[in-house]
C-alpha cells in the first residue's frame, strides 16, 4: 500500500501523524491528519488506529521492524 510513496512524503506523513497523536493524547480533542489529498479526523477512541498508521509508516521507512519473539536460552 505504501511501496510506491516517496520517502520524503512518508516522512512528512509520519511527522504529521506523530504530532496529531501527541495532540490527541494530551488534549483529548479531535485531530485531523492530511495525507495524499485526504483528511482523516481522529478522536480519543481512535487513538489505536492512529498508532497503527504510525507503525505502518515507520515500518515502510525501515524504522520499526516489529518485535522478534523471545526464546528461552538454556545452558
Secondary structure, DSSP 8 states (H G I E B T S, - for coil): --TTS-HHHHHHHHHHHHHHHHHHHHH-S-EEEEETTEEEEE-GGGHHHHHHHHHHHHHHTTS------------
